[in-house]
Amino acid sequence: MKRDGVLASAIMPAVAAASLGVLASLVPMNAPAAAAVAEPAMPQPAAILAATRRVADWQLANRSNWGAMPAARKSVQNPRDWQQATFWVALAELARRDRRYAAPLLELGRDQGWRLGDRPFHADDQLIAQAWIWAARHGAGKAAITPARAYFDHMLANQPAIGLEFVPHAPGKGTSDCTDRWCWCDAIFMAPPTLLQMSRATGDPRYAEYAHAEYKAATDYLFDPAEQLYFRDSRFFAMRDAKGRKLFWSRGNGWVMGGLVRMLQAMDRKDPRRAAYEAQFKVMAARLVRLQKADGYWPASLLDDDPATPPESSGTAFFTYAFAWGIDTGLLDRRVYQPAAARGWNALQRAVQPDGMLGWVQQVGDRPDSVSASETQFYGSGAYILAGTAMYDLSAHRTRR
């Protein structure tokens, strides 16, 4: 099943400048007016950092306490799997602000031999390399990226040519051969930032070129220009909820926004392709800020405007991360997005349980599902820590002005 990439000409630099102008024109047209409600107070940097450490410390203390995640898949026990890798990548960001968090990450990398996952093409198995790239610059040396370089060199020499239609291996199964490429939107967080970071770490542009090409293919296929959101995969193109609304998964779009942040962080500011990624980030942010609920959370199904939808912390954390980073770097209008980021951060604080565990994390899946206060996951903690580090930077820079 092939979808027209209506926004394709606006995503990558190979197109005419006029096309980029069309996309750029969408941003002010869709940018929301400043909210009329009172702006929530921006928390102080020390308070944000303390809250972030508390969740990180709980996760480190419970990293092998599988009883705390009774609904988790067995694969979560593999620290190189994406579920844990999200936390370790986020911990590297926290270690930039608090060096104490470097030790457990370096210890893990040495224990794992700096390996990636076992599948040679699957984006989920590539995420952990972002933690190893950080380690290579902070004490582990070049040996920390040697396995990643071999992994990606093999991938480039044997590039999969499969299409992006998600055809399950069996009815009801969430696996498909297409996952050798980026045929599901979560992959945008897992793989392209990793490859861009690899190019910076090694000086080899091939990794970045592959990332740009495959990101374009995934976006052409999965991005809905009418709603300015990503479908999780092709199974959802025609799927509708009970009220006839399209299904756009909160955490799925959170992976995309977080992935765009990390791609932009890894790109040179003079890269001619950067403007297209910034425009995509702004278009999505303008849509997402309108979908935040009054309580600060985003609903698990983004178009579900029922105020009674339960909290969901993983998607909310990724959007808070993206908004805070976008404001701090000047990409997003502070007047519009800082209240939303502050509401998102405040909502996340209500999801943290008395012992420091982040609750209200929807479990592993591919669509909106039920969630409760007692449910947590490594990737939820990781998303929270990313939000905390970005909010800390935003608040610290604001305080210094």
Disulfide bonds with the S-S distance in Angstrom:
Cys178-Cys183 2.06
